[in-house]
Amino acid sequence: MFEEYRFFLKKRGLKASTVNSNLCWLSRLMFRAVSKRIIRCNPFENTKYEKEEKKIRFLQKSDVMKLMAMKMNDKEAELARLMFVFSCFTGLAISDMENLEYKHIQTTADGQMYIRKERQKTKVEFIVPLHPIAKTIIEQQRQLKAVKEEGNNTDMDNRFIFQPYCSRSVLAAKLSIVGKACGIKQRLSYHMARHTFGTMCLSAGIPIESIAKMMGHAS
């Protein structure tokens, strides 16, 4: 029955992830029947699911250049664009950018600036050198906040770089608008920016182990 149901779903042209999701719910239904003592055991307990080949989405350098050249008049769209470009050159996930503070920007003895922070998702510490483009974005945000808070005695080193920011759903919607404005066919996402960073690092000849550490991967 399990295999026949799989075949039925495939004939409908469903993706592997959707097929697996439906099969998973069928198995959960059997587990519920066991818990209700309707049946003795789950007949599908040891069945295997299909592996889904996920295609990694990233931007070419030419598309990144388009994003860098475009400036949006809408404040929220401009913030979405800046955060995407920042992620392309730092590898930070959206949650890490939301919680990025000026105190996370540190400087070595020879003057090299870098970001040192724990990933929000895995709590794994990462250290990534600050690219000049990322540095420029941080300075722009600092100047913008300085103008807004002129006359207030606030400690800038304890402030979030990309705050105040709008919700993620608004950022995602605005990012889609930015992509269309730049003529980019792919739908933009902040995870794509993270993949773009990793891809550009590989193209530059940086060892994958070093990239993993910069991106805060546990392994």
C-alpha positions as CSV (number, residue, x, y, z in Angstrom):
1,M,0.0,0.0,0.0
2,F,2.8,2.4,0.9
3,E,4.6,1.9,-2.4
4,E,1.3,2.1,-4.4
5,Y,0.5,5.4,-2.6
6,R,4.0,6.6,-3.5
7,F,3.5,5.6,-7.2
8,F,0.1,7.4,-7.2
9,L,1.6,10.6,-5.9
10,K,4.4,10.5,-8.4
11,K,2.0,10.0,-11.3
12,R,0.3,13.2,-10.2
13,G,3.6,15.0,-10.9
14,L,4.4,16.0,-7.3
15,K,7.9,16.9,-6.2
16,A,9.9,14.5,-4.1
17,S,9.6,16.7,-1.1
18,T,5.8,16.8,-1.4
19,V,5.6,13.0,-2.0
20,N,7.7,12.5,1.2
21,S,5.5,14.9,3.1
22,N,2.3,12.9,2.2
23,L,4.0,9.6,3.0
24,C,5.1,11.0,6.3
25,W,1.5,12.0,7.2
26,L,0.4,8.5,6.3
27,S,2.9,7.0,8.6
28,R,1.9,9.4,11.4
29,L,-1.7,8.3,10.9
30,M,-0.6,4.7,11.5
31,F,1.3,5.7,14.7
32,R,-1.9,7.4,15.9
33,A,-3.9,4.2,15.2
34,V,-1.3,2.3,17.3
35,S,-1.7,4.8,20.2
36,K,-5.5,4.4,20.0
37,R,-5.0,0.6,20.0
38,I,-6.8,0.3,16.7
39,I,-3.9,-1.6,15.2
40,R,-1.0,-3.4,17.0
41,C,1.9,-1.8,15.1
42,N,2.8,0.6,12.3
43,P,3.2,-1.4,9.1
44,F,5.1,1.5,7.5
45,E,7.6,2.0,10.3
46,N,10.7,0.7,8.4
47,T,9.8,2.1,5.0
48,K,12.3,4.4,3.3
49,Y,11.8,7.9,1.9
50,E,13.3,9.2,-1.3
51,K,16.3,11.4,-1.1
52,E,15.6,14.9,-2.4
53,E,18.4,16.5,-4.5
54,K,18.4,20.1,-3.4
55,K,19.8,22.6,-5.9
56,I,21.9,25.3,-4.2
57,R,20.8,28.7,-5.4
58,F,23.3,31.5,-5.6
59,L,24.0,34.7,-7.7
60,Q,26.7,35.3,-10.2
61,K,29.0,38.2,-9.6
62,S,27.3,40.2,-12.4
63,D,24.0,40.0,-10.5
64,V,25.7,41.0,-7.2
65,M,27.1,44.1,-9.1
66,K,23.6,45.0,-10.3
67,L,22.4,45.0,-6.7
68,M,25.3,47.1,-5.5
69,A,24.7,49.7,-8.2
70,M,20.9,49.9,-7.6
71,K,19.7,52.3,-4.8
72,M,16.0,52.1,-3.8
73,N,14.0,55.2,-2.9
74,D,11.8,53.1,-0.6
75,K,13.5,52.9,2.8
76,E,12.4,49.3,3.6
77,A,13.4,48.2,0.1
78,E,16.8,49.9,0.5
79,L,17.3,48.2,3.8
80,A,16.4,44.8,2.3
81,R,19.0,45.5,-0.5
82,L,21.8,46.6,1.8
83,M,21.3,43.5,4.1
84,F,21.3,41.2,1.1
85,V,24.6,42.7,-0.3
86,F,26.0,42.6,3.3
87,S,25.3,38.9,3.5
88,C,26.9,38.3,0.1
89,F,30.2,39.7,1.5
90,T,30.0,38.3,5.0
91,G,27.9,35.1,4.8
92,L,25.7,36.2,7.7
93,A,22.2,34.7,7.9
94,I,19.2,37.0,8.3
95,S,18.9,36.2,12.1
96,D,22.6,37.0,12.6
97,M,22.2,40.4,10.8
98,E,19.2,41.2,12.8
99,N,21.2,40.7,16.0
100,L,24.5,42.2,14.7
101,E,25.8,44.9,17.1
102,Y,28.7,47.3,16.7
103,K,30.5,45.5,19.5
104,H,30.7,42.5,17.2
105,I,33.0,44.5,14.9
106,Q,36.6,44.1,16.2
107,T,40.0,45.1,14.9
108,T,43.3,43.2,14.9
109,A,46.7,44.7,15.8
110,D,47.5,45.3,12.1
111,G,44.2,47.2,11.6
112,Q,42.2,44.4,9.9
113,M,38.5,44.6,10.9
114,Y,36.4,41.5,11.3
115,I,33.1,40.2,12.7
116,R,33.2,37.9,15.7
117,K,29.9,36.5,16.8
118,E,27.9,33.4,17.7
119,R,25.4,32.2,15.2
120,Q,21.8,32.6,16.4
121,K,20.8,29.2,15.1
122,T,23.7,26.9,16.2
123,K,25.5,29.1,18.8
124,V,28.7,28.2,17.0
125,E,31.2,31.2,17.0
126,F,32.3,32.5,13.6
127,I,35.0,35.0,12.6
128,V,34.8,36.6,9.2
129,P,37.1,39.4,7.9
130,L,35.2,42.5,7.1
131,H,35.1,43.1,3.3
132,P,35.5,46.8,2.3
133,I,31.9,46.8,0.8
134,A,30.5,45.4,4.1
135,K,32.5,48.0,6.0
136,T,31.0,50.7,3.9
137,I,27.5,49.5,4.6
138,I,28.2,49.5,8.4
139,E,29.6,53.1,8.2
140,Q,26.5,54.2,6.2
141,Q,24.2,52.7,8.9
142,R,26.3,54.3,11.7
143,Q,26.1,57.8,10.0
144,L,22.3,57.3,9.5
145,K,21.8,56.5,13.1
146,A,24.1,59.4,14.2
147,V,21.9,61.8,12.2
148,K,18.7,60.4,13.7
149,E,20.0,60.5,17.3
150,E,21.9,63.8,17.1
151,G,21.9,65.5,20.5
152,N,21.2,62.2,22.3
153,N,24.0,60.7,24.5
154,T,23.6,57.1,23.3
155,D,26.3,54.5,23.3
156,M,26.6,53.5,19.6
157,D,28.8,50.4,20.5
158,N,25.8,48.7,22.1
159,R,23.4,49.3,19.2
160,F,22.2,47.0,16.5
161,I,23.6,47.8,13.1
162,F,20.5,47.1,11.1
163,Q,17.9,48.3,13.6
164,P,15.3,49.6,13.7
165,Y,14.3,47.1,11.0
166,C,11.0,45.9,9.6
167,S,9.6,42.3,9.9
168,R,11.1,39.5,7.9
169,S,8.0,39.1,5.8
170,V,8.2,42.7,4.8
171,L,12.0,42.4,4.1
172,A,11.3,39.3,2.0
173,A,8.6,41.1,0.0
174,K,10.8,44.2,-0.5
175,L,13.8,42.0,-1.5
176,S,11.7,40.4,-4.2
177,I,10.9,43.9,-5.5
178,V,14.6,44.8,-5.5
179,G,15.5,41.7,-7.5
180,K,12.9,42.5,-10.2
181,A,14.1,46.2,-10.3
182,C,17.6,44.9,-11.0
183,G,16.4,42.5,-13.7
184,I,17.4,39.4,-11.8
185,K,15.3,36.4,-12.8
186,Q,15.8,34.3,-9.7
187,R,13.7,35.1,-6.6
188,L,16.0,36.6,-4.0
189,S,16.3,35.2,-0.5
190,Y,18.8,35.9,2.3
191,H,19.8,32.2,2.3
192,M,20.7,32.7,-1.4
193,A,23.0,35.6,-0.3
194,R,24.7,33.3,2.2
195,H,25.2,30.7,-0.6
196,T,26.6,33.4,-2.8
197,F,29.2,34.3,-0.2
198,G,30.3,30.7,0.0
199,T,30.4,30.3,-3.7
200,M,32.5,33.5,-4.2
201,C,34.9,32.4,-1.5
202,L,35.4,29.1,-3.3
203,S,36.0,30.9,-6.6
204,A,38.6,33.0,-4.8
205,G,40.5,29.8,-3.8
206,I,39.6,29.9,-0.1
207,P,39.7,26.4,1.4
208,I,36.3,25.0,2.2
209,E,37.3,24.4,5.8
210,S,38.0,28.1,6.3
211,I,34.7,29.0,4.6
212,A,32.8,26.6,6.9
213,K,34.4,28.4,9.9
214,M,33.5,31.8,8.6
215,M,29.9,30.8,8.0
216,G,29.6,29.3,11.5
217,H,28.9,25.8,10.3
218,A,29.2,23.2,13.1
219,S,31.1,20.8,10.7
